[in-house]
């Protein structure tokens, strides 16, 4: 591909990116905050549960290896 074709392709790509970017609908601030809080709560719950599972399995392995 020669430089002129490359520049044309790059311009076309950037134009298409701009067209798609204008189609984005951004959430309201309240929706974004609620979604963020929801993710933090779910991640915290999963972290605590997996921590207990890890601790329990570690204790089982200690008993097995004694």
Backbone as JSON Lines, residues from 0, in Angstrom:
{"i":0,"aa":"X","n":[0.86,-1.16,0.0],"ca":[0.0,0.0,0.0],"c":[0.91,1.23,0.0]}
{"i":1,"aa":"X","n":[0.67,2.1,-0.96],"ca":[1.51,3.3,-1.03],"c":[1.01,4.34,-0.03]}
{"i":2,"aa":"X","n":[1.82,5.35,0.27],"ca":[1.47,6.33,1.3],"c":[0.15,7.07,1.02]}
{"i":3,"aa":"X","n":[-0.17,7.34,-0.23],"ca":[-1.41,8.05,-0.54],"c":[-2.62,7.19,-0.18]}
{"i":4,"aa":"X","n":[-2.57,5.9,-0.52],"ca":[-3.66,4.99,-0.17],"c":[-3.79,4.85,1.34]}
{"i":5,"aa":"X","n":[-2.64,4.8,2.03],"ca":[-2.64,4.65,3.48],"c":[-3.29,5.86,4.15]}
{"i":6,"aa":"X","n":[-2.97,7.04,3.67],"ca":[-3.55,8.26,4.24],"c":[-5.06,8.29,3.97]}
{"i":7,"aa":"X","n":[-5.47,7.92,2.79],"ca":[-6.9,7.87,2.46],"c":[-7.64,6.87,3.34]}
{"i":8,"aa":"X","n":[-7.03,5.7,3.54],"ca":[-7.65,4.68,4.39],"c":[-7.75,5.17,5.84]}
{"i":9,"aa":"X","n":[-6.71,5.84,6.31],"ca":[-6.72,6.34,7.68],"c":[-7.8,7.41,7.85]}
{"i":10,"aa":"X","n":[-7.94,8.29,6.87],"ca":[-8.97,9.32,6.95],"c":[-10.37,8.71,6.95]}
{"i":11,"aa":"X","n":[-10.57,7.7,6.09],"ca":[-11.87,7.02,6.04],"c":[-12.18,6.35,7.38]}
{"i":12,"aa":"X","n":[-11.17,5.69,7.95],"ca":[-11.35,5.02,9.24],"c":[-11.72,6.03,10.32]}
{"i":13,"aa":"X","n":[-10.99,7.13,10.4],"ca":[-11.27,8.15,11.42],"c":[-12.65,8.77,11.22]}
{"i":14,"aa":"X","n":[-13.07,8.94,9.98],"ca":[-14.41,9.46,9.7],"c":[-15.47,8.48,10.22]}
{"i":15,"aa":"X","n":[-15.27,7.19,9.96],"ca":[-16.22,6.18,10.41],"c":[-16.26,6.1,11.94]}
{"i":16,"aa":"X","n":[-15.1,6.26,12.57],"ca":[-15.06,6.27,14.03],"c":[-15.87,7.45,14.56]}
{"i":17,"aa":"X","n":[-15.72,8.61,13.94],"ca":[-16.49,9.79,14.35],"c":[-17.98,9.58,14.2]}
{"i":18,"aa":"X","n":[-18.4,8.95,13.1],"ca":[-19.82,8.68,12.88],"c":[-20.36,7.76,13.97]}
{"i":19,"aa":"X","n":[-19.63,6.71,14.29],"ca":[-20.07,5.77,15.32],"c":[-20.05,6.44,16.69]}
{"i":20,"aa":"X","n":[-19.08,7.3,16.95],"ca":[-18.97,7.97,18.25],"c":[-20.19,8.85,18.5]}
{"i":21,"aa":"X","n":[-20.7,9.48,17.46],"ca":[-21.88,10.34,17.61],"c":[-23.14,9.53,17.95]}
{"i":22,"aa":"X","n":[-23.13,8.23,17.7],"ca":[-24.28,7.38,17.99],"c":[-24.35,6.95,19.47]}
{"i":23,"aa":"X","n":[-23.3,7.19,20.21],"ca":[-23.24,6.76,21.6],"c":[-24.23,7.57,22.43]}
{"i":24,"aa":"X","n":[-24.98,6.86,23.27],"ca":[-25.85,7.55,24.22],"c":[-25.25,7.31,25.61]}
{"i":25,"aa":"X","n":[-24.84,8.37,26.24],"ca":[-24.19,8.29,27.54],"c":[-25.25,8.28,28.64]}
{"i":26,"aa":"X","n":[-25.02,7.49,29.7],"ca":[-26.0,7.46,30.8],"c":[-25.96,8.77,31.59]}
{"i":27,"aa":"X","n":[-27.07,9.03,32.27],"ca":[-27.12,10.19,33.16],"c":[-26.19,9.93,34.35]}
{"i":28,"aa":"X","n":[-25.81,11.0,35.04],"ca":[-24.88,10.86,36.15],"c":[-25.42,9.93,37.23]}
{"i":29,"aa":"X","n":[-26.72,10.0,37.52],"ca":[-27.31,9.14,38.55],"c":[-27.22,7.67,38.14]}
{"i":30,"aa":"X","n":[-27.47,7.38,36.87],"ca":[-27.38,6.0,36.38],"c":[-25.96,5.49,36.46]}
{"i":31,"aa":"X","n":[-25.02,6.31,36.08],"ca":[-23.61,5.9,36.12],"c":[-23.17,5.65,37.56]}
{"i":32,"aa":"X","n":[-23.58,6.53,38.48],"ca":[-23.21,6.36,39.88],"c":[-23.84,5.09,40.46]}
{"i":33,"aa":"X","n":[-25.1,4.85,40.14],"ca":[-25.78,3.65,40.64],"c":[-25.11,2.39,40.08]}
{"i":34,"aa":"X","n":[-24.75,2.41,38.82],"ca":[-24.07,1.26,38.23],"c":[-22.72,1.02,38.87]}
{"i":35,"aa":"X","n":[-22.0,2.1,39.15],"ca":[-20.69,1.97,39.79],"c":[-20.83,1.4,41.19]}
{"i":36,"aa":"X","n":[-21.79,1.9,41.94],"ca":[-22.01,1.38,43.3],"c":[-22.41,-0.09,43.24]}
{"i":37,"aa":"X","n":[-23.26,-0.45,42.29],"ca":[-23.66,-1.84,42.13],"c":[-22.47,-2.75,41.86]}
{"i":38,"aa":"X","n":[-21.59,-2.31,40.99],"ca":[-20.39,-3.11,40.67],"c":[-19.51,-3.26,41.9]}
{"i":39,"aa":"X","n":[-19.32,-2.18,42.65],"ca":[-18.48,-2.23,43.84],"c":[-19.07,-3.2,44.88]}
{"i":40,"aa":"X","n":[-20.39,-3.16,45.05],"ca":[-21.05,-4.06,46.01],"c":[-20.88,-5.52,45.58]}
{"i":41,"aa":"X","n":[-21.12,-5.81,44.32],"ca":[-21.01,-7.19,43.83],"c":[-19.57,-7.69,43.95]}
{"i":42,"aa":"X","n":[-18.62,-6.86,43.57],"ca":[-17.21,-7.26,43.67],"c":[-16.82,-7.5,45.12]}
{"i":43,"aa":"X","n":[-17.31,-6.66,46.03],"ca":[-17.01,-6.85,47.45],"c":[-17.58,-8.16,47.96]}
{"i":44,"aa":"X","n":[-18.82,-8.46,47.6],"ca":[-19.44,-9.71,48.05],"c":[-18.67,-10.91,47.51]}
{"i":45,"aa":"X","n":[-18.35,-10.89,46.23],"ca":[-17.61,-12.01,45.64],"c":[-16.23,-12.16,46.29]}
{"i":46,"aa":"X","n":[-15.57,-11.03,46.58],"ca":[-14.26,-11.08,47.22],"c":[-14.34,-11.72,48.6]}
{"i":47,"aa":"X","n":[-15.35,-11.34,49.37],"ca":[-15.5,-11.9,50.72],"c":[-15.8,-13.4,50.64]}
{"i":48,"aa":"X","n":[-16.7,-13.78,49.76],"ca":[-17.05,-15.21,49.62],"c":[-15.83,-16.02,49.2]}
{"i":49,"aa":"X","n":[-15.11,-15.55,48.2],"ca":[-13.93,-16.29,47.75],"c":[-12.84,-16.3,48.82]}
{"i":50,"aa":"X","n":[-12.76,-15.25,49.62],"ca":[-11.8,-15.23,50.73],"c":[-12.12,-16.31,51.74]}
{"i":51,"aa":"X","n":[-13.42,-16.46,52.07],"ca":[-13.81,-17.52,53.0],"c":[-13.55,-18.91,52.41]}
{"i":52,"aa":"X","n":[-13.85,-19.08,51.14],"ca":[-13.59,-20.36,50.48],"c":[-12.1,-20.67,50.5]}
{"i":53,"aa":"X","n":[-11.28,-19.68,50.18],"ca":[-9.83,-19.86,50.17],"c":[-9.33,-20.23,51.56]}
{"i":54,"aa":"X","n":[-9.82,-19.51,52.57],"ca":[-9.41,-19.8,53.94],"c":[-9.82,-21.22,54.33]}
{"i":55,"aa":"X","n":[-11.05,-21.59,54.0],"ca":[-11.53,-22.93,54.34],"c":[-10.72,-24.02,53.65]}
{"i":56,"aa":"X","n":[-10.44,-23.83,52.37],"ca":[-9.65,-24.84,51.65],"c":[-8.22,-24.91,52.18]}
{"i":57,"aa":"X","n":[-7.67,-23.78,52.59],"ca":[-6.32,-23.78,53.17],"c":[-6.31,-24.58,54.47]}
{"i":58,"aa":"X","n":[-7.35,-24.4,55.29],"ca":[-7.44,-25.15,56.54],"c":[-7.58,-26.66,56.27]}
{"i":59,"aa":"X","n":[-8.39,-26.99,55.27],"ca":[-8.54,-28.41,54.92],"c":[-7.22,-28.99,54.48]}
{"i":60,"aa":"X","n":[-6.48,-28.25,53.66],"ca":[-5.18,-28.74,53.19],"c":[-4.19,-28.89,54.34]}
{"i":61,"aa":"X","n":[-4.24,-27.99,55.31],"ca":[-3.36,-28.12,56.49],"c":[-3.67,-29.42,57.23]}
{"i":62,"aa":"X","n":[-4.98,-29.72,57.38],"ca":[-5.38,-30.95,58.09],"c":[-4.95,-32.19,57.3]}
{"i":63,"aa":"X","n":[-5.09,-32.14,55.99],"ca":[-4.73,-33.29,55.13],"c":[-3.22,-33.52,55.17]}
{"i":64,"aa":"X","n":[-2.45,-32.47,55.18],"ca":[-0.99,-32.6,55.11],"c":[-0.34,-32.85,56.46]}
{"i":65,"aa":"X","n":[-1.1,-32.81,57.55],"ca":[-0.51,-33.06,58.88],"c":[-0.22,-34.5,59.07]}
